[in-house]
Amino acid sequence: MKKIVLLLGLLLSAGLFAQEAMLKETPFSEVLQQIGKSKITFIEVGSDSCHSCQIMGRKLYKIKQQHPEFPIFFVNVHKEREAAYKLRVQMIPTQIVVDNKGYEVYRHVGILSQEEVVKLFKKK
């Protein structure tokens, strides 16, 4: 009986972690319209089914809560494959920073820490 209770507890706690909020998707066409409205625009390219992308999505959600002024967007390439092609994304997650003229000034593949993302905004 104790094993069943322990197993149920583990399953319920795993479910709570799975429900942690992620940065919501933004259609790529809307992201393009936002470029130029601030010094830099941060584009997270990934998918909602990729584990590493989910980790980044949760981190970016927290950053966006702390810094709502940061223009951070998530493009789901499983739903918008043309965006991956236009952004020349070969692996996900990929983070791309573009300046106010639309030029790419930074690219990273993989997971970034919250500190690294915030540093990008403070540096630019």
Stockholm file with secondary structure:
# STOCKHOLM 1.0

chainA/1-124         MKKIVLLLGLLLSAGLFAQEAMLKETPFSEVLQQIGKSKITFIEVGSDSCHSCQIMGRKLYKIKQQHPEFPIFFVNVHKEREAAYKLRVQMIPTQIVVDNKGYEVYRHVGILSQEEVVKLFKKK
#=GR chainA/1-124 SS CHHHHHHHHHHHHHHHHHTSCCCCBCCHHHHHHHTTSSSEEEEEEECTTCHHHHHHHHHHHHHHHHCTTSCEEEEETTTCHHHHHHTTCCSSSEEEEEETTSCEEEEEESCCCHHHHHHHHHHC
#=GC SS_cons         CHHHHHHHHHHHHHHHHHTSCCCCBCCHHHHHHHTTSSSEEEEEEECTTCHHHHHHHHHHHHHHHHCTTSCEEEEETTTCHHHHHHTTCCSSSEEEEEETTSCEEEEEESCCCHHHHHHHHHHC
//
